[in-house]
Amino acid sequence: DMPGATPSAELLATSAGCPQQAYRYKHNVYGLQFHMEITNESMQGMIAHCPGDLKPSRFVQSASELAQQDLTAIN
């Protein structure tokens, strides 16, 4: 989800997968779009409970691709 920013917010970072990666608003407020580090268990839970979020696209893996990953090393 990428809500709109106010006209006075400064876009600081973008990527091909996320055109709104980071914003600065005034001098001390930042907004960041990122992914959380997840475990194998939480990945299985998201696959089971949020199947509608896995719509095929360039930056979305299928449920079977996600389920095959071992996330132990990133935790």
C-alpha positions in Angstrom: 0.0 0.0 0.0 1.3 3.4 -0.9 -0.8 6.3 0.3 -0.4 9.7 -1.3 2.1 12.2 0.2 1.4 15.8 1.0 2.8 18.3 -1.6 5.4 19.5 0.9 6.9 16.0 1.4 10.2 15.3 -0.3 10.6 11.9 -2.0 14.0 10.6 -1.0 14.2 7.1 -2.5 12.5 5.0 -5.1 13.0 1.5 -6.7 11.5 -0.4 -9.6 9.3 -2.4 -7.2 8.4 0.6 -4.9 8.2 4.0 -6.5 7.7 5.6 -3.1 10.4 4.1 -0.9 11.1 7.0 1.5 9.9 10.5 2.2 10.9 13.4 4.4 8.3 15.8 5.7 9.7 19.1 7.1 12.8 18.6 9.3 12.2 15.7 11.5 9.5 13.4 10.1 10.3 10.5 7.8 8.1 7.9 6.1 9.6 4.5 5.0 8.2 1.7 2.9 10.0 -1.6 3.7 9.4 -5.3 4.4 9.8 -6.9 7.8 12.1 -9.7 8.4 10.0 -12.8 8.7 10.3 -16.4 9.9 9.3 -19.6 8.2 6.3 -19.8 10.5 5.1 -16.3 9.9 5.5 -16.8 6.1 3.3 -19.9 6.3 0.7 -17.9 8.2 0.7 -15.1 5.7 0.3 -17.6 2.8 -2.6 -19.3 4.7 -4.4 -16.1 5.8 -3.7 -13.6 3.0 -4.0 -15.5 -0.3 -5.6 -12.5 -2.0 -2.4 -10.5 -1.6 -0.5 -12.9 -3.9 -1.7 -11.5 -7.2 0.8 -12.5 -10.0 3.1 -9.6 -10.9 6.8 -8.9 -11.5 7.5 -8.4 -7.8 5.1 -11.0 -6.2 6.1 -14.6 -5.8 3.5 -17.4 -5.8 2.5 -19.2 -2.6 4.5 -22.3 -3.7 7.6 -20.2 -4.4 7.3 -18.5 -1.0 6.7 -21.8 0.8 9.9 -23.3 -0.6 12.1 -20.6 0.9 14.1 -21.2 4.0 14.2 -17.9 5.9 16.4 -19.2 8.8 19.5 -17.4 7.5 17.9 -13.9 7.6 16.8 -14.2 11.2 
